[in-house]
Amino acid sequence: MKQFLVLSLVAVLFNACSGTKAVTDNNLGKQEKQQGYQLLFNGRNMDGWHTYQNKPADSWSVKDGALYCKGSSTDKSDRRADLITIDQFENFDLSVDWKISPKGNSGIMYMVTEEYPTAYLSGPEYQIIDDKNFPEHLEDWQKTGANYAMNAAPLAKPNPVGQWNHTRIVVNNGHVEHWLNGTKVVDYQLWTDEWKQHKESGKWKDAPGYGASKKGHIALQDHGSEAWFKNIKIKIL
């Protein structure tokens, strides 16, 4: 025990003397700044965000340093909408920390445009869901980490519900990667003949705007479940 305390004290003194500083939530570290990352959420308010099509909604707030979507069980209002960035992005490396409630369902969409009734009719979705306890049967393409209704993520291993997960989405000239907790779980190429065939034979066959834009908003889905998002950072590629 004494040896442990001594080592801990040495580590604290070393960090103090070397000037190193732990990166707190919703802040950029020195290396991230050097790499060109920028914050999309400041941890205090929803500056830089608005609801999809500016629809009136009461479901989003900032809670304990996270963008919080309240569940429908505690919300008697129909004033709900996805939350999207004001800025649009084309080629980028996005990272987000998130967690959901039991039986929860949400998602992170990208390259979203606002001319359709809902965000998911335009932008691909990184699926977030309680794989183990969701009350309905889930296909593989509906599980966490998947490119929803397009590409399954069989290697995805989300942390237990209520714990934070780390997601990374990379889009570079149509090449897309989904990462979950440090593991790449989806890799696909937009707009190829194979992608078009997959789109036309599945859920999106009657959604002409799906994946059509090469640039768009980042969107956090309001699916009626409690969900939390923080440390939302992006690097333009």
Biotite code that builds the C-alpha atoms (Angstrom):
import biotite.structure as struc

atoms = struc.array([
    struc.Atom([0.000, 0.000, 0.000], chain_id="A", res_id=1, res_name="MET", atom_name="CA", element="C"),
    struc.Atom([2.825, 2.423, 0.931], chain_id="A", res_id=2, res_name="LYS", atom_name="CA", element="C"),
    struc.Atom([4.568, 1.690, -2.356], chain_id="A", res_id=3, res_name="GLN", atom_name="CA", element="C"),
    struc.Atom([1.335, 2.390, -4.265], chain_id="A", res_id=4, res_name="PHE", atom_name="CA", element="C"),
    struc.Atom([0.876, 5.727, -2.480], chain_id="A", res_id=5, res_name="LEU", atom_name="CA", element="C"),
    struc.Atom([4.455, 6.723, -3.225], chain_id="A", res_id=6, res_name="VAL", atom_name="CA", element="C"),
    struc.Atom([4.094, 5.869, -6.903], chain_id="A", res_id=7, res_name="LEU", atom_name="CA", element="C"),
    struc.Atom([0.817, 7.784, -7.107], chain_id="A", res_id=8, res_name="SER", atom_name="CA", element="C"),
    struc.Atom([2.448, 10.838, -5.504], chain_id="A", res_id=9, res_name="LEU", atom_name="CA", element="C"),
    struc.Atom([5.367, 10.624, -7.930], chain_id="A", res_id=10, res_name="VAL", atom_name="CA", element="C"),
    struc.Atom([2.967, 10.518, -10.874], chain_id="A", res_id=11, res_name="ALA", atom_name="CA", element="C"),
    struc.Atom([1.090, 13.580, -9.616], chain_id="A", res_id=12, res_name="VAL", atom_name="CA", element="C"),
    struc.Atom([4.331, 15.521, -9.061], chain_id="A", res_id=13, res_name="LEU", atom_name="CA", element="C"),
    struc.Atom([5.646, 14.501, -12.483], chain_id="A", res_id=14, res_name="PHE", atom_name="CA", element="C"),
    struc.Atom([2.504, 15.738, -14.204], chain_id="A", res_id=15, res_name="ASN", atom_name="CA", element="C"),
    struc.Atom([2.613, 18.991, -12.279], chain_id="A", res_id=16, res_name="ALA", atom_name="CA", element="C"),
    struc.Atom([6.264, 19.596, -13.079], chain_id="A", res_id=17, res_name="CYS", atom_name="CA", element="C"),
    struc.Atom([5.959, 18.617, -16.736], chain_id="A", res_id=18, res_name="SER", atom_name="CA", element="C"),
    struc.Atom([2.962, 20.861, -17.271], chain_id="A", res_id=19, res_name="GLY", atom_name="CA", element="C"),
    struc.Atom([0.757, 18.058, -18.558], chain_id="A", res_id=20, res_name="THR", atom_name="CA", element="C"),
    struc.Atom([-2.974, 18.419, -18.062], chain_id="A", res_id=21, res_name="LYS", atom_name="CA", element="C"),
    struc.Atom([-5.725, 15.852, -18.386], chain_id="A", res_id=22, res_name="ALA", atom_name="CA", element="C"),
    struc.Atom([-8.246, 16.653, -21.103], chain_id="A", res_id=23, res_name="VAL", atom_name="CA", element="C"),
    struc.Atom([-11.644, 17.243, -19.537], chain_id="A", res_id=24, res_name="THR", atom_name="CA", element="C"),
    struc.Atom([-14.958, 16.601, -21.244], chain_id="A", res_id=25, res_name="ASP", atom_name="CA", element="C"),
    struc.Atom([-15.900, 18.834, -24.148], chain_id="A", res_id=26, res_name="ASN", atom_name="CA", element="C"),
    struc.Atom([-12.406, 20.256, -24.504], chain_id="A", res_id=27, res_name="ASN", atom_name="CA", element="C"),
    struc.Atom([-9.590, 19.722, -26.960], chain_id="A", res_id=28, res_name="LEU", atom_name="CA", element="C"),
    struc.Atom([-6.194, 18.428, -25.927], chain_id="A", res_id=29, res_name="GLY", atom_name="CA", element="C"),
    struc.Atom([-2.980, 19.945, -27.247], chain_id="A", res_id=30, res_name="LYS", atom_name="CA", element="C"),
    struc.Atom([-2.475, 17.112, -29.740], chain_id="A", res_id=31, res_name="GLN", atom_name="CA", element="C"),
    struc.Atom([-6.076, 17.347, -30.968], chain_id="A", res_id=32, res_name="GLU", atom_name="CA", element="C"),
    struc.Atom([-5.648, 21.069, -31.577], chain_id="A", res_id=33, res_name="LYS", atom_name="CA", element="C"),
    struc.Atom([-2.444, 20.408, -33.497], chain_id="A", res_id=34, res_name="GLN", atom_name="CA", element="C"),
    struc.Atom([-4.255, 17.794, -35.586], chain_id="A", res_id=35, res_name="GLN", atom_name="CA", element="C"),
    struc.Atom([-6.959, 20.304, -36.518], chain_id="A", res_id=36, res_name="GLY", atom_name="CA", element="C"),
    struc.Atom([-9.917, 19.056, -34.484], chain_id="A", res_id=37, res_name="TYR", atom_name="CA", element="C"),
    struc.Atom([-12.700, 21.446, -33.522], chain_id="A", res_id=38, res_name="GLN", atom_name="CA", element="C"),
    struc.Atom([-15.441, 21.112, -30.931], chain_id="A", res_id=39, res_name="LEU", atom_name="CA", element="C"),
    struc.Atom([-19.035, 20.836, -32.113], chain_id="A", res_id=40, res_name="LEU", atom_name="CA", element="C"),
    struc.Atom([-20.453, 20.977, -28.570], chain_id="A", res_id=41, res_name="PHE", atom_name="CA", element="C"),
    struc.Atom([-19.116, 23.210, -25.801], chain_id="A", res_id=42, res_name="ASN", atom_name="CA", element="C"),
    struc.Atom([-20.708, 21.306, -22.903], chain_id="A", res_id=43, res_name="GLY", atom_name="CA", element="C"),
    struc.Atom([-22.700, 24.318, -21.707], chain_id="A", res_id=44, res_name="ARG", atom_name="CA", element="C"),
    struc.Atom([-25.379, 25.133, -24.282], chain_id="A", res_id=45, res_name="ASN", atom_name="CA", element="C"),
    struc.Atom([-26.620, 24.206, -27.736], chain_id="A", res_id=46, res_name="MET", atom_name="CA", element="C"),
    struc.Atom([-24.736, 26.863, -29.660], chain_id="A", res_id=47, res_name="ASP", atom_name="CA", element="C"),
    struc.Atom([-23.991, 25.514, -33.135], chain_id="A", res_id=48, res_name="GLY", atom_name="CA", element="C"),
    struc.Atom([-27.033, 23.220, -33.144], chain_id="A", res_id=49, res_name="TRP", atom_name="CA", element="C"),
    struc.Atom([-30.697, 23.488, -34.060], chain_id="A", res_id=50, res_name="HIS", atom_name="CA", element="C"),
    struc.Atom([-33.590, 21.100, -34.513], chain_id="A", res_id=51, res_name="THR", atom_name="CA", element="C"),
    struc.Atom([-34.144, 19.513, -37.908], chain_id="A", res_id=52, res_name="TYR", atom_name="CA", element="C"),
    struc.Atom([-35.937, 22.052, -40.107], chain_id="A", res_id=53, res_name="GLN", atom_name="CA", element="C"),
    struc.Atom([-36.104, 24.240, -36.983], chain_id="A", res_id=54, res_name="ASN", atom_name="CA", element="C"),
    struc.Atom([-39.094, 22.247, -35.791], chain_id="A", res_id=55, res_name="LYS", atom_name="CA", element="C"),
    struc.Atom([-40.394, 23.238, -32.344], chain_id="A", res_id=56, res_name="PRO", atom_name="CA", element="C"),
    struc.Atom([-39.116, 20.668, -29.869], chain_id="A", res_id=57, res_name="ALA", atom_name="CA", element="C"),
    struc.Atom([-38.685, 20.344, -26.117], chain_id="A", res_id=58, res_name="ASP", atom_name="CA", element="C"),
    struc.Atom([-36.843, 17.030, -26.072], chain_id="A", res_id=59, res_name="SER", atom_name="CA", element="C"),
    struc.Atom([-33.256, 18.352, -26.102], chain_id="A", res_id=60, res_name="TRP", atom_name="CA", element="C"),
    struc.Atom([-31.293, 20.070, -23.350], chain_id="A", res_id=61, res_name="SER", atom_name="CA", element="C"),
    struc.Atom([-27.812, 20.199, -21.863], chain_id="A", res_id=62, res_name="VAL", atom_name="CA", element="C"),
    struc.Atom([-27.518, 17.997, -18.780], chain_id="A", res_id=63, res_name="LYS", atom_name="CA", element="C"),
    struc.Atom([-24.339, 17.332, -16.793], chain_id="A", res_id=64, res_name="ASP", atom_name="CA", element="C"),
    struc.Atom([-22.133, 18.391, -19.691], chain_id="A", res_id=65, res_name="GLY", atom_name="CA", element="C"),
    struc.Atom([-23.931, 16.312, -22.322], chain_id="A", res_id=66, res_name="ALA", atom_name="CA", element="C"),
    struc.Atom([-26.522, 16.907, -25.002], chain_id="A", res_id=67, res_name="LEU", atom_name="CA", element="C"),
    struc.Atom([-29.473, 15.075, -23.503], chain_id="A", res_id=68, res_name="TYR", atom_name="CA", element="C"),
    struc.Atom([-32.530, 13.703, -25.297], chain_id="A", res_id=69, res_name="CYS", atom_name="CA", element="C"),
    struc.Atom([-35.300, 12.919, -22.845], chain_id="A", res_id=70, res_name="LYS", atom_name="CA", element="C"),
    struc.Atom([-37.355, 9.778, -23.254], chain_id="A", res_id=71, res_name="GLY", atom_name="CA", element="C"),
    struc.Atom([-40.970, 9.787, -24.365], chain_id="A", res_id=72, res_name="SER", atom_name="CA", element="C"),
    struc.Atom([-42.055, 8.098, -21.132], chain_id="A", res_id=73, res_name="SER", atom_name="CA", element="C"),
    struc.Atom([-41.333, 11.372, -19.330], chain_id="A", res_id=74, res_name="THR", atom_name="CA", element="C"),
    struc.Atom([-42.465, 13.591, -22.176], chain_id="A", res_id=75, res_name="ASP", atom_name="CA", element="C"),
    struc.Atom([-46.185, 14.031, -22.825], chain_id="A", res_id=76, res_name="LYS", atom_name="CA", element="C"),
    struc.Atom([-45.544, 16.435, -25.684], chain_id="A", res_id=77, res_name="SER", atom_name="CA", element="C"),
    struc.Atom([-45.198, 15.626, -29.373], chain_id="A", res_id=78, res_name="ASP", atom_name="CA", element="C"),
    struc.Atom([-42.646, 18.425, -29.697], chain_id="A", res_id=79, res_name="ARG", atom_name="CA", element="C"),
    struc.Atom([-39.737, 16.190, -30.713], chain_id="A", res_id=80, res_name="ARG", atom_name="CA", element="C"),
    struc.Atom([-37.126, 16.468, -33.462], chain_id="A", res_id=81, res_name="ALA", atom_name="CA", element="C"),
    struc.Atom([-33.595, 15.402, -34.349], chain_id="A", res_id=82, res_name="ASP", atom_name="CA", element="C"),
    struc.Atom([-30.820, 17.809, -33.392], chain_id="A", res_id=83, res_name="LEU", atom_name="CA", element="C"),
    struc.Atom([-28.410, 18.854, -36.166], chain_id="A", res_id=84, res_name="ILE", atom_name="CA", element="C"),
    struc.Atom([-25.312, 20.984, -36.554], chain_id="A", res_id=85, res_name="THR", atom_name="CA", element="C"),
    struc.Atom([-25.707, 24.388, -38.132], chain_id="A", res_id=86, res_name="ILE", atom_name="CA", element="C"),
    struc.Atom([-22.551, 23.764, -40.160], chain_id="A", res_id=87, res_name="ASP", atom_name="CA", element="C"),
    struc.Atom([-22.288, 21.209, -42.947], chain_id="A", res_id=88, res_name="GLN", atom_name="CA", element="C"),
    struc.Atom([-19.391, 18.851, -43.596], chain_id="A", res_id=89, res_name="PHE", atom_name="CA", element="C"),
    struc.Atom([-18.139, 16.824, -46.557], chain_id="A", res_id=90, res_name="GLU", atom_name="CA", element="C"),
    struc.Atom([-14.901, 14.994, -45.726], chain_id="A", res_id=91, res_name="ASN", atom_name="CA", element="C"),
    struc.Atom([-14.309, 14.611, -42.005], chain_id="A", res_id=92, res_name="PHE", atom_name="CA", element="C"),
    struc.Atom([-13.232, 12.548, -39.008], chain_id="A", res_id=93, res_name="ASP", atom_name="CA", element="C"),
    struc.Atom([-15.937, 12.765, -36.333], chain_id="A", res_id=94, res_name="LEU", atom_name="CA", element="C"),
    struc.Atom([-15.776, 11.433, -32.779], chain_id="A", res_id=95, res_name="SER", atom_name="CA", element="C"),
    struc.Atom([-18.611, 11.283, -30.239], chain_id="A", res_id=96, res_name="VAL", atom_name="CA", element="C"),
    struc.Atom([-19.066, 9.775, -26.796], chain_id="A", res_id=97, res_name="ASP", atom_name="CA", element="C"),
    struc.Atom([-22.601, 8.515, -26.106], chain_id="A", res_id=98, res_name="TRP", atom_name="CA", element="C"),
    struc.Atom([-24.761, 6.373, -23.874], chain_id="A", res_id=99, res_name="LYS", atom_name="CA", element="C"),
    struc.Atom([-28.401, 5.299, -23.941], chain_id="A", res_id=100, res_name="ILE", atom_name="CA", element="C"),
    struc.Atom([-31.048, 4.123, -21.516], chain_id="A", res_id=101, res_name="SER", atom_name="CA", element="C"),
    struc.Atom([-32.315, 0.508, -21.230], chain_id="A", res_id=102, res_name="PRO", atom_name="CA", element="C"),
    struc.Atom([-34.252, -0.544, -24.360], chain_id="A", res_id=103, res_name="LYS", atom_name="CA", element="C"),
    struc.Atom([-33.112, 2.719, -25.930], chain_id="A", res_id=104, res_name="GLY", atom_name="CA", element="C"),
    struc.Atom([-32.775, 3.570, -29.604], chain_id="A", res_id=105, res_name="ASN", atom_name="CA", element="C"),
    struc.Atom([-30.940, 6.484, -31.214], chain_id="A", res_id=106, res_name="SER", atom_name="CA", element="C"),
    struc.Atom([-28.349, 7.194, -33.880], chain_id="A", res_id=107, res_name="GLY", atom_name="CA", element="C"),
    struc.Atom([-25.816, 9.573, -35.375], chain_id="A", res_id=108, res_name="ILE", atom_name="CA", element="C"),
    struc.Atom([-26.515, 10.645, -38.947], chain_id="A", res_id=109, res_name="MET", atom_name="CA", element="C"),
    struc.Atom([-24.166, 12.409, -41.321], chain_id="A", res_id=110, res_name="TYR", atom_name="CA", element="C"),
    struc.Atom([-24.370, 14.255, -44.658], chain_id="A", res_id=111, res_name="MET", atom_name="CA", element="C"),
    struc.Atom([-27.938, 15.154, -43.684], chain_id="A", res_id=112, res_name="VAL", atom_name="CA", element="C"),
    struc.Atom([-29.962, 17.672, -45.683], chain_id="A", res_id=113, res_name="THR", atom_name="CA", element="C"),
    struc.Atom([-33.217, 19.325, -44.640], chain_id="A", res_id=114, res_name="GLU", atom_name="CA", element="C"),
    struc.Atom([-35.616, 19.001, -47.567], chain_id="A", res_id=115, res_name="GLU", atom_name="CA", element="C"),
    struc.Atom([-37.174, 15.722, -46.403], chain_id="A", res_id=116, res_name="TYR", atom_name="CA", element="C"),
    struc.Atom([-39.683, 14.958, -43.620], chain_id="A", res_id=117, res_name="PRO", atom_name="CA", element="C"),
    struc.Atom([-36.990, 13.381, -41.432], chain_id="A", res_id=118, res_name="THR", atom_name="CA", element="C"),
    struc.Atom([-33.197, 13.433, -41.298], chain_id="A", res_id=119, res_name="ALA", atom_name="CA", element="C"),
    struc.Atom([-32.733, 9.705, -41.916], chain_id="A", res_id=120, res_name="TYR", atom_name="CA", element="C"),
    struc.Atom([-34.268, 10.010, -45.375], chain_id="A", res_id=121, res_name="LEU", atom_name="CA", element="C"),
    struc.Atom([-31.143, 11.866, -46.477], chain_id="A", res_id=122, res_name="SER", atom_name="CA", element="C"),
    struc.Atom([-28.115, 10.927, -44.405], chain_id="A", res_id=123, res_name="GLY", atom_name="CA", element="C"),
    struc.Atom([-26.669, 7.521, -43.535], chain_id="A", res_id=124, res_name="PRO", atom_name="CA", element="C"),
    struc.Atom([-27.059, 6.549, -39.879], chain_id="A", res_id=125, res_name="GLU", atom_name="CA", element="C"),
    struc.Atom([-24.602, 5.117, -37.383], chain_id="A", res_id=126, res_name="TYR", atom_name="CA", element="C"),
    struc.Atom([-27.001, 2.981, -35.368], chain_id="A", res_id=127, res_name="GLN", atom_name="CA", element="C"),
    struc.Atom([-27.173, 3.230, -31.565], chain_id="A", res_id=128, res_name="ILE", atom_name="CA", element="C"),
    struc.Atom([-29.495, 0.826, -29.755], chain_id="A", res_id=129, res_name="ILE", atom_name="CA", element="C"),
    struc.Atom([-29.758, -1.495, -26.749], chain_id="A", res_id=130, res_name="ASP", atom_name="CA", element="C"),
    struc.Atom([-28.880, -4.659, -28.678], chain_id="A", res_id=131, res_name="ASP", atom_name="CA", element="C"),
    struc.Atom([-29.585, -7.029, -25.784], chain_id="A", res_id=132, res_name="LYS", atom_name="CA", element="C"),
    struc.Atom([-32.799, -5.654, -24.305], chain_id="A", res_id=133, res_name="ASN", atom_name="CA", element="C"),
    struc.Atom([-34.607, -3.908, -27.136], chain_id="A", res_id=134, res_name="PHE", atom_name="CA", element="C"),
    struc.Atom([-38.218, -5.172, -27.021], chain_id="A", res_id=135, res_name="PRO", atom_name="CA", element="C"),
    struc.Atom([-38.365, -6.073, -30.720], chain_id="A", res_id=136, res_name="GLU", atom_name="CA", element="C"),
    struc.Atom([-36.336, -8.491, -32.837], chain_id="A", res_id=137, res_name="HIS", atom_name="CA", element="C"),
    struc.Atom([-33.312, -6.792, -34.377], chain_id="A", res_id=138, res_name="LEU", atom_name="CA", element="C"),
    struc.Atom([-31.769, -7.659, -37.716], chain_id="A", res_id=139, res_name="GLU", atom_name="CA", element="C"),
    struc.Atom([-27.976, -7.420, -37.862], chain_id="A", res_id=140, res_name="ASP", atom_name="CA", element="C"),
    struc.Atom([-28.213, -4.159, -39.799], chain_id="A", res_id=141, res_name="TRP", atom_name="CA", element="C"),
    struc.Atom([-30.257, -2.667, -36.934], chain_id="A", res_id=142, res_name="GLN", atom_name="CA", element="C"),
    struc.Atom([-27.652, -3.266, -34.239], chain_id="A", res_id=143, res_name="LYS", atom_name="CA", element="C"),
    struc.Atom([-25.186, -0.828, -32.716], chain_id="A", res_id=144, res_name="THR", atom_name="CA", element="C"),
    struc.Atom([-22.446, 0.402, -35.020], chain_id="A", res_id=145, res_name="GLY", atom_name="CA", element="C"),
    struc.Atom([-24.211, -0.651, -38.206], chain_id="A", res_id=146, res_name="ALA", atom_name="CA", element="C"),
    struc.Atom([-24.778, 1.603, -41.177], chain_id="A", res_id=147, res_name="ASN", atom_name="CA", element="C"),
    struc.Atom([-28.508, 1.378, -40.543], chain_id="A", res_id=148, res_name="TYR", atom_name="CA", element="C"),
    struc.Atom([-30.392, -0.750, -43.100], chain_id="A", res_id=149, res_name="ALA", atom_name="CA", element="C"),
    struc.Atom([-27.260, -1.090, -45.226], chain_id="A", res_id=150, res_name="MET", atom_name="CA", element="C"),
    struc.Atom([-24.176, -2.576, -43.533], chain_id="A", res_id=151, res_name="ASN", atom_name="CA", element="C"),
    struc.Atom([-24.088, -4.753, -40.414], chain_id="A", res_id=152, res_name="ALA", atom_name="CA", element="C"),
    struc.Atom([-21.352, -4.370, -37.795], chain_id="A", res_id=153, res_name="ALA", atom_name="CA", element="C"),
    struc.Atom([-20.651, -7.919, -36.558], chain_id="A", res_id=154, res_name="PRO", atom_name="CA", element="C"),
    struc.Atom([-17.475, -6.890, -34.700], chain_id="A", res_id=155, res_name="LEU", atom_name="CA", element="C"),
    struc.Atom([-19.217, -4.182, -32.672], chain_id="A", res_id=156, res_name="ALA", atom_name="CA", element="C"),
    struc.Atom([-19.078, -4.656, -28.911], chain_id="A", res_id=157, res_name="LYS", atom_name="CA", element="C"),
    struc.Atom([-20.886, -1.787, -27.194], chain_id="A", res_id=158, res_name="PRO", atom_name="CA", element="C"),
    struc.Atom([-20.422, -1.254, -23.477], chain_id="A", res_id=159, res_name="ASN", atom_name="CA", element="C"),
    struc.Atom([-23.358, -2.159, -21.222], chain_id="A", res_id=160, res_name="PRO", atom_name="CA", element="C"),
    struc.Atom([-26.329, 0.195, -21.311], chain_id="A", res_id=161, res_name="VAL", atom_name="CA", element="C"),
    struc.Atom([-25.739, 3.242, -19.126], chain_id="A", res_id=162, res_name="GLY", atom_name="CA", element="C"),
    struc.Atom([-21.986, 3.256, -19.768], chain_id="A", res_id=163, res_name="GLN", atom_name="CA", element="C"),
    struc.Atom([-20.257, 5.594, -22.189], chain_id="A", res_id=164, res_name="TRP", atom_name="CA", element="C"),
    struc.Atom([-19.177, 4.413, -25.637], chain_id="A", res_id=165, res_name="ASN", atom_name="CA", element="C"),
    struc.Atom([-16.814, 6.081, -28.082], chain_id="A", res_id=166, res_name="HIS", atom_name="CA", element="C"),
    struc.Atom([-17.822, 6.362, -31.721], chain_id="A", res_id=167, res_name="THR", atom_name="CA", element="C"),
    struc.Atom([-15.758, 7.532, -34.653], chain_id="A", res_id=168, res_name="ARG", atom_name="CA", element="C"),
    struc.Atom([-17.126, 8.152, -38.148], chain_id="A", res_id=169, res_name="ILE", atom_name="CA", element="C"),
    struc.Atom([-14.754, 8.879, -41.023], chain_id="A", res_id=170, res_name="VAL", atom_name="CA", element="C"),
    struc.Atom([-15.995, 10.094, -44.414], chain_id="A", res_id=171, res_name="VAL", atom_name="CA", element="C"),
    struc.Atom([-13.370, 10.779, -47.067], chain_id="A", res_id=172, res_name="ASN", atom_name="CA", element="C"),
    struc.Atom([-14.332, 11.123, -50.734], chain_id="A", res_id=173, res_name="ASN", atom_name="CA", element="C"),
    struc.Atom([-17.167, 8.639, -50.318], chain_id="A", res_id=174, res_name="GLY", atom_name="CA", element="C"),
    struc.Atom([-15.184, 6.115, -48.293], chain_id="A", res_id=175, res_name="HIS", atom_name="CA", element="C"),
    struc.Atom([-16.855, 5.628, -44.906], chain_id="A", res_id=176, res_name="VAL", atom_name="CA", element="C"),
    struc.Atom([-15.670, 3.936, -41.727], chain_id="A", res_id=177, res_name="GLU", atom_name="CA", element="C"),
    struc.Atom([-17.625, 3.310, -38.517], chain_id="A", res_id=178, res_name="HIS", atom_name="CA", element="C"),
    struc.Atom([-15.594, 2.734, -35.349], chain_id="A", res_id=179, res_name="TRP", atom_name="CA", element="C"),
    struc.Atom([-16.807, 1.673, -31.907], chain_id="A", res_id=180, res_name="LEU", atom_name="CA", element="C"),
    struc.Atom([-14.616, 1.746, -28.806], chain_id="A", res_id=181, res_name="ASN", atom_name="CA", element="C"),
    struc.Atom([-11.430, 1.597, -30.870], chain_id="A", res_id=182, res_name="GLY", atom_name="CA", element="C"),
    struc.Atom([-12.510, -1.134, -33.318], chain_id="A", res_id=183, res_name="THR", atom_name="CA", element="C"),
    struc.Atom([-13.450, -0.542, -36.945], chain_id="A", res_id=184, res_name="LYS", atom_name="CA", element="C"),
    struc.Atom([-16.839, -2.188, -37.391], chain_id="A", res_id=185, res_name="VAL", atom_name="CA", element="C"),
    struc.Atom([-18.065, -0.954, -40.807], chain_id="A", res_id=186, res_name="VAL", atom_name="CA", element="C"),
    struc.Atom([-16.205, -0.035, -43.991], chain_id="A", res_id=187, res_name="ASP", atom_name="CA", element="C"),
    struc.Atom([-18.052, 0.909, -47.174], chain_id="A", res_id=188, res_name="TYR", atom_name="CA", element="C"),
    struc.Atom([-17.900, 3.089, -50.278], chain_id="A", res_id=189, res_name="GLN", atom_name="CA", element="C"),
    struc.Atom([-20.712, 5.446, -51.202], chain_id="A", res_id=190, res_name="LEU", atom_name="CA", element="C"),
    struc.Atom([-22.157, 5.781, -54.710], chain_id="A", res_id=191, res_name="TRP", atom_name="CA", element="C"),
    struc.Atom([-20.607, 2.680, -56.258], chain_id="A", res_id=192, res_name="THR", atom_name="CA", element="C"),
    struc.Atom([-22.720, 0.312, -58.368], chain_id="A", res_id=193, res_name="ASP", atom_name="CA", element="C"),
    struc.Atom([-22.721, -2.135, -55.453], chain_id="A", res_id=194, res_name="GLU", atom_name="CA", element="C"),
    struc.Atom([-23.902, 0.570, -53.033], chain_id="A", res_id=195, res_name="TRP", atom_name="CA", element="C"),
    struc.Atom([-26.642, 1.708, -55.438], chain_id="A", res_id=196, res_name="LYS", atom_name="CA", element="C"),
    struc.Atom([-27.855, -1.865, -55.897], chain_id="A", res_id=197, res_name="GLN", atom_name="CA", element="C"),
    struc.Atom([-27.939, -2.398, -52.145], chain_id="A", res_id=198, res_name="HIS", atom_name="CA", element="C"),
    struc.Atom([-29.864, 0.829, -51.651], chain_id="A", res_id=199, res_name="LYS", atom_name="CA", element="C"),
    struc.Atom([-32.427, 0.041, -54.341], chain_id="A", res_id=200, res_name="GLU", atom_name="CA", element="C"),
    struc.Atom([-33.098, -3.464, -53.021], chain_id="A", res_id=201, res_name="SER", atom_name="CA", element="C"),
    struc.Atom([-33.669, -2.527, -49.390], chain_id="A", res_id=202, res_name="GLY", atom_name="CA", element="C"),
    struc.Atom([-35.275, -0.051, -47.022], chain_id="A", res_id=203, res_name="LYS", atom_name="CA", element="C"),
    struc.Atom([-34.172, 2.989, -49.025], chain_id="A", res_id=204, res_name="TRP", atom_name="CA", element="C"),
    struc.Atom([-35.574, 1.987, -52.421], chain_id="A", res_id=205, res_name="LYS", atom_name="CA", element="C"),
    struc.Atom([-38.318, 4.616, -52.078], chain_id="A", res_id=206, res_name="ASP", atom_name="CA", element="C"),
    struc.Atom([-36.048, 7.267, -50.554], chain_id="A", res_id=207, res_name="ALA", atom_name="CA", element="C"),
    struc.Atom([-34.357, 8.979, -53.514], chain_id="A", res_id=208, res_name="PRO", atom_name="CA", element="C"),
    struc.Atom([-32.576, 11.470, -51.262], chain_id="A", res_id=209, res_name="GLY", atom_name="CA", element="C"),
    struc.Atom([-30.862, 8.857, -49.109], chain_id="A", res_id=210, res_name="TYR", atom_name="CA", element="C"),
    struc.Atom([-27.089, 9.212, -49.474], chain_id="A", res_id=211, res_name="GLY", atom_name="CA", element="C"),
    struc.Atom([-27.540, 11.604, -52.377], chain_id="A", res_id=212, res_name="ALA", atom_name="CA", element="C"),
    struc.Atom([-25.681, 14.583, -50.929], chain_id="A", res_id=213, res_name="SER", atom_name="CA", element="C"),
    struc.Atom([-21.905, 14.749, -50.695], chain_id="A", res_id=214, res_name="LYS", atom_name="CA", element="C"),
    struc.Atom([-22.145, 17.368, -47.965], chain_id="A", res_id=215, res_name="LYS", atom_name="CA", element="C"),
    struc.Atom([-24.480, 17.844, -45.039], chain_id="A", res_id=216, res_name="GLY", atom_name="CA", element="C"),
    struc.Atom([-25.178, 18.241, -41.336], chain_id="A", res_id=217, res_name="HIS", atom_name="CA", element="C"),
    struc.Atom([-24.311, 15.932, -38.454], chain_id="A", res_id=218, res_name="ILE", atom_name="CA", element="C"),
    struc.Atom([-27.548, 14.841, -36.743], chain_id="A", res_id=219, res_name="ALA", atom_name="CA", element="C"),
    struc.Atom([-28.321, 13.269, -33.366], chain_id="A", res_id=220, res_name="LEU", atom_name="CA", element="C"),
    struc.Atom([-31.493, 11.222, -33.538], chain_id="A", res_id=221, res_name="GLN", atom_name="CA", element="C"),
    struc.Atom([-34.488, 11.738, -31.301], chain_id="A", res_id=222, res_name="ASP", atom_name="CA", element="C"),
    struc.Atom([-36.121, 8.296, -31.390], chain_id="A", res_id=223, res_name="HIS", atom_name="CA", element="C"),
    struc.Atom([-38.151, 8.811, -28.218], chain_id="A", res_id=224, res_name="GLY", atom_name="CA", element="C"),
    struc.Atom([-35.459, 7.281, -25.986], chain_id="A", res_id=225, res_name="SER", atom_name="CA", element="C"),
    struc.Atom([-33.146, 8.809, -23.440], chain_id="A", res_id=226, res_name="GLU", atom_name="CA", element="C"),
    struc.Atom([-29.717, 9.401, -24.958], chain_id="A", res_id=227, res_name="ALA", atom_name="CA", element="C"),
    struc.Atom([-26.630, 11.408, -23.997], chain_id="A", res_id=228, res_name="TRP", atom_name="CA", element="C"),
    struc.Atom([-23.857, 12.784, -26.255], chain_id="A", res_id=229, res_name="PHE", atom_name="CA", element="C"),
    struc.Atom([-20.632, 14.588, -25.345], chain_id="A", res_id=230, res_name="LYS", atom_name="CA", element="C"),
    struc.Atom([-17.061, 15.167, -26.560], chain_id="A", res_id=231, res_name="ASN", atom_name="CA", element="C"),
    struc.Atom([-18.308, 15.823, -30.077], chain_id="A", res_id=232, res_name="ILE", atom_name="CA", element="C"),
    struc.Atom([-15.222, 16.668, -32.122], chain_id="A", res_id=233, res_name="LYS", atom_name="CA", element="C"),
    struc.Atom([-14.553, 16.883, -35.843], chain_id="A", res_id=234, res_name="ILE", atom_name="CA", element="C"),
    struc.Atom([-11.522, 17.235, -38.091], chain_id="A", res_id=235, res_name="LYS", atom_name="CA", element="C"),
    struc.Atom([-11.951, 18.361, -41.677], chain_id="A", res_id=236, res_name="ILE", atom_name="CA", element="C"),
    struc.Atom([-10.136, 16.083, -44.126], chain_id="A", res_id=237, res_name="LEU", atom_name="CA", element="C"),
])
